[in-house]
């Protein structure tokens, strides 16, 4: 029975080592070709624009997403503006050009 346990322990350690080596092999850096354009993250731009719009309207930013309207890239901003006299916040959707 002892030999079965030792074989099982050895096999488990070997599998763990192989898994560790395989995960490191797949985590190698990838070199992009020189002719590719850098990727711009528009979602972060929309988020920054959304924060500015929310501040201008006196509300809080609920959602900021990129969309295309009329062939032009736009940010769709959802702002929650506080209600008057303790009422629920009002939802306001604002569309801003991405440029």
Secondary structure, DSSP 8 states (H G I E B T S, - for coil): -HHHHHHHHHHHHHHHHHHHHHHHHHT------TT------HHHHHHHHHHHHHHHHTEEEEEEEEEEETTEEEEEEEEEE--GGG---EEEEEEEE--
